[in-house]
Amino acid sequence: MRVAAKHPLGRIARPEEVASVIAFALSPEASYVAGTTIRVTDAA
């Protein structure tokens, strides 16, 4: 079974979707985020 088929959206995340989360984590807006895991998921 393909990995993408196991996800509710039927696909894996695109590189730009993951990159936007990384950009947020490195930005000043994330300065108060500490000691947590940010999961890039299909939100299902």
TIRO-2110 file (N, C-alpha, C; in Angstrom, 1 decimal):
// TIRO-2110
0.8, -1.2, 0.0, N, 1, A
0.0, 0.0, 0.0, CA, 1, A
0.9, 1.3, 0.0, C, 1, A
0.6, 2.2, -0.8, N, 2, A
1.3, 3.4, -0.9, CA, 2, A
1.2, 4.2, 0.4, C, 2, A
2.2, 4.9, 0.8, N, 3, A
2.2, 5.7, 2.0, CA, 3, A
1.1, 6.7, 1.9, C, 3, A
1.0, 7.4, 0.8, N, 4, A
0.0, 8.5, 0.6, CA, 4, A
-1.4, 7.9, 0.8, C, 4, A
-1.7, 6.7, 0.4, N, 5, A
-3.0, 6.1, 0.5, CA, 5, A
-3.5, 5.9, 1.9, C, 5, A
-2.5, 5.9, 2.9, N, 6, A
-2.9, 5.7, 4.3, CA, 6, A
-3.3, 7.0, 4.9, C, 6, A
-3.2, 8.1, 4.3, N, 7, A
-3.5, 9.4, 4.9, CA, 7, A
-4.9, 9.8, 4.4, C, 7, A
-5.7, 10.4, 5.4, N, 8, A
-7.1, 10.9, 5.0, CA, 8, A
-7.1, 11.8, 3.8, C, 8, A
-6.1, 12.6, 3.6, N, 9, A
-6.2, 13.5, 2.4, CA, 9, A
-5.7, 12.8, 1.1, C, 9, A
-5.2, 11.6, 1.3, N, 10, A
-4.7, 10.8, 0.1, CA, 10, A
-3.4, 11.2, -0.5, C, 10, A
-2.7, 12.0, 0.3, N, 11, A
-1.4, 12.5, -0.2, CA, 11, A
-0.5, 12.8, 1.0, C, 11, A
0.8, 12.9, 0.8, N, 12, A
1.7, 13.4, 1.8, CA, 12, A
1.9, 14.9, 1.6, C, 12, A
2.4, 15.5, 2.6, N, 13, A
2.6, 17.0, 2.6, CA, 13, A
3.6, 17.4, 1.5, C, 13, A
3.2, 18.5, 0.9, N, 14, A
4.1, 19.1, -0.2, CA, 14, A
5.3, 19.8, 0.6, C, 14, A
6.4, 19.9, 0.0, N, 15, A
7.6, 20.6, 0.6, CA, 15, A
7.3, 22.0, 1.1, C, 15, A
6.5, 22.7, 0.3, N, 16, A
6.2, 24.1, 0.7, CA, 16, A
5.3, 24.1, 1.9, C, 16, A
4.5, 23.1, 2.2, N, 17, A
3.6, 23.0, 3.3, CA, 17, A
4.5, 22.8, 4.6, C, 17, A
5.5, 21.9, 4.5, N, 18, A
6.4, 21.7, 5.6, CA, 18, A
7.3, 22.9, 5.8, C, 18, A
7.7, 23.5, 4.7, N, 19, A
8.6, 24.7, 4.8, CA, 19, A
7.9, 25.9, 5.5, C, 19, A
6.6, 26.0, 5.4, N, 20, A
5.9, 27.1, 6.0, CA, 20, A
5.9, 26.9, 7.5, C, 20, A
5.8, 25.7, 8.0, N, 21, A
5.9, 25.4, 9.4, CA, 21, A
7.3, 25.7, 10.0, C, 21, A
8.3, 25.3, 9.2, N, 22, A
9.7, 25.6, 9.6, CA, 22, A
9.9, 27.1, 9.7, C, 22, A
9.4, 27.8, 8.7, N, 23, A
9.6, 29.2, 8.7, CA, 23, A
8.9, 29.9, 9.9, C, 23, A
7.7, 29.4, 10.2, N, 24, A
7.1, 29.9, 11.4, CA, 24, A
7.9, 29.6, 12.7, C, 24, A
8.4, 28.4, 12.8, N, 25, A
9.2, 28.0, 14.0, CA, 25, A
10.4, 28.9, 14.2, C, 25, A
11.0, 29.4, 13.1, N, 26, A
12.2, 30.2, 13.1, CA, 26, A
11.9, 31.7, 13.2, C, 26, A
10.6, 32.0, 13.1, N, 27, A
10.2, 33.5, 13.1, CA, 27, A
10.1, 34.1, 14.4, C, 27, A
10.0, 35.4, 14.5, N, 28, A
9.8, 36.0, 15.8, CA, 28, A
8.4, 35.7, 16.4, C, 28, A
7.4, 35.4, 15.5, N, 29, A
6.1, 35.0, 16.0, CA, 29, A
6.1, 33.8, 16.8, C, 29, A
7.1, 32.9, 16.7, N, 30, A
7.2, 31.7, 17.5, CA, 30, A
8.1, 31.9, 18.7, C, 30, A
8.4, 33.1, 19.1, N, 31, A
9.3, 33.3, 20.2, CA, 31, A
8.8, 32.8, 21.5, C, 31, A
7.5, 32.6, 21.7, N, 32, A
6.9, 32.2, 22.9, CA, 32, A
6.6, 30.7, 22.9, C, 32, A
6.9, 30.0, 21.8, N, 33, A
6.7, 28.6, 21.6, CA, 33, A
8.0, 27.9, 22.1, C, 33, A
7.8, 27.0, 23.1, N, 34, A
9.0, 26.3, 23.7, CA, 34, A
8.5, 25.0, 24.2, C, 34, A
9.4, 24.0, 24.1, N, 35, A
9.2, 22.7, 24.7, CA, 35, A
8.0, 22.0, 24.1, C, 35, A
7.8, 22.1, 22.8, N, 36, A
6.6, 21.4, 22.2, CA, 36, A
7.0, 20.8, 20.9, C, 36, A
6.2, 19.9, 20.4, N, 37, A
6.4, 19.3, 19.1, CA, 37, A
5.3, 19.9, 18.2, C, 37, A
5.8, 20.5, 17.1, N, 38, A
4.8, 21.0, 16.1, CA, 38, A
4.7, 19.9, 15.0, C, 38, A
3.5, 19.3, 15.0, N, 39, A
3.3, 18.2, 14.0, CA, 39, A
2.7, 18.8, 12.7, C, 39, A
3.2, 18.4, 11.6, N, 40, A
2.7, 18.8, 10.3, CA, 40, A
1.8, 17.6, 9.9, C, 40, A
0.5, 17.7, 10.0, N, 41, A
-0.4, 16.6, 9.8, CA, 41, A
-1.4, 17.0, 8.8, C, 41, A
-2.3, 16.1, 8.4, N, 42, A
-3.3, 16.3, 7.5, CA, 42, A
-4.6, 16.9, 8.1, C, 42, A
-4.5, 17.2, 9.4, N, 43, A
-5.6, 17.9, 10.2, CA, 43, A
-6.9, 17.1, 10.2, C, 43, A
-6.8, 15.8, 10.0, N, 44, A
-8.0, 15.0, 10.0, CA, 44, A
-8.1, 14.3, 11.4, C, 44, A
END
